[in-house]
Amino acid sequence: MRSRLLLFLSANRMLVQLMAGKKIASQLEFNNSQEGREAFAVFLQPIKSPAYLLVDLIEEDFRHETIPHLIGRNRNALLQRRFDQYYRGTQFHQATLLQRQKTGRRDDEMLFSALTNPALITPWLDIMHAQKIPLAGIYSVPQISAPLVKNHEPDHLLLISWEKSAGLRQSYFIERRLQISRLTPFHAVSSFQDAVAKELSRTYQYLKSLSLLPDGQRLDVRILGHGDDLVELQKNLPENSDMHYEFASLDEVAAQLKIDCRFTDSDASQIFLHELAVRPPKAHYANIGHTHYFTLWQLRNALGWLSGTVLAASMMWGAANIMLNNGKAAAAEPLRIQAQHTSEEAREITQKFAGVFSGTRASSMDMKTSVLIMRKLDQYAPIPQTFLKPISAVLNHFPKIELDNIGWQTKTSGPDGNGTAAVTGSIPYRYTSGTTITLKANLRGFASDYRAALAYLDNFQRELNATGYQSTVITKPLDIDPSGSIADQHETNEKSLDFSMQLVRKIPA
């Protein structure tokens, strides 16, 4: 049975659910403190299941922007410039395509979002990385909310939910596409009912001020909550021609989504955790460094499935052959007699040829010379695996280095250094095979922390040297020469953390 680890992070706690299929095997809470994080680390020690992290934090920012429609490297470069402009202080950011315009240049309407306080997330991620937990991604409650409104016709819809450890979440959708989301902390209000009554009018005015809700447009409000709370809300919410209310019981929503859960209050955490487990969005806030062990976990599972498939096919093929052989045992006897007769004829022919060419057999000295020549020739052009495998092993220790290009060149030279091996008779001797490797790569995840980037590159170079290479950095991600200009280089280079390196490995004969 497939198991998964569902994590729900708010400002004050981490809720952990270990799922066995669709059932909750265990559920724990850890406070956002040193003691809580230490207990979380102990809990993770025996866990090998993939983890999905859902966050519900105030520090989530949303920005709308229209950009030219680009593809490939140009699009990635443009998005990275926007991230550097809006969210330089955090690595947890993403860009979502809302729609492509149908007129004019047909530009892309994008939603840029980010978790702007990395300090709330990083300590938990460090613990999971140290335990080698395969983290699939980092998601937010607004992202998970989209499937809950996909079957609703209103073009302007406000979804309201409450998570008791985080607060009141209000997510606004236009044509079922997320536009913006707000979170009111749980300590700012006394109850779910008070929070809805107090914040709904504020959110309406906020949407009008941002021009997200057109003049004269009615706002449809869908409220998720416990049945008892919804009854009270229907009594107390004022009639308003600008807003239309829809009250959705959590028990009814759970039944529609086939969630085996009984709700005692209006806490909708289980709804969002179920959506995360069943339909995790493709886009999330994690980068390749965070999901490194999840990629390895996927690869290991794929190889396991492939091995099982090959084994099953081999067994079926073998069984079919056995059945075929048993069914044709009588027909095989004539073939065996014919094969024996053919073998006898071949032996007679071989004996005849041995007599004809008996005087042309090579001497033992010539055979020894031939073997020595072949061994020497093998050293002229060593196979790439011999010098690329150690580099691959070193790169595996540095996940923040992204390789763009690798090239190599093999040269041979004799003892006289003129590029030709010395010869005795016809046998080369005392030559050196040298391989020069050129790496072009870039550093990811450092933003503008150049000191950390350079230190990371130095550690990479030292580990390469320890494996037997002579490494030289050709171009650094930051020009630290006294005559250079850091400001100029940052303005002219699109990727300021690109670097290139030359590796030399000499193998004496």
Secondary structure as UniProt FT lines:
FT   STRAND          3..9
FT   STRAND          13..20
FT   TURN            21..22
FT   STRAND          23..31
FT   HELIX           34..44
FT   TURN            45..46
FT   STRAND          51..55
FT   STRAND          60..67
FT   HELIX           72..86
FT   TURN            88..89
FT   STRAND          93..100
FT   TURN            104..105
FT   STRAND          108..115
FT   HELIX           118..120
FT   HELIX           122..130
FT   TURN            131..132
FT   STRAND          135..140
FT   HELIX           141..145
FT   HELIX           146..149
FT   TURN            150..151
FT   STRAND          156..163
FT   TURN            164..166
FT   STRAND          167..174
FT   TURN            175..176
FT   STRAND          177..185
FT   HELIX           186..188
FT   HELIX           192..209
FT   TURN            210..211
FT   TURN            215..216
FT   STRAND          219..225
FT   HELIX           227..236
FT   TURN            241..242
FT   STRAND          243..249
FT   HELIX           250..256
FT   TURN            257..258
FT   HELIX           269..278
FT   TURN            288..291
FT   HELIX           292..327
FT   HELIX           329..356
FT   HELIX           358..360
FT   HELIX           364..380
FT   HELIX           384..395
FT   TURN            396..397
FT   TURN            399..400
FT   STRAND          401..413
FT   TURN            415..416
FT   STRAND          422..424
FT   TURN            425..426
FT   STRAND          427..429
FT   STRAND          432..443
FT   TURN            447..448
FT   HELIX           450..466
FT   TURN            467..468
FT   STRAND          470..475
FT   TURN            482..483
FT   HELIX           486..492
FT   TURN            496..497
FT   STRAND          498..508
//
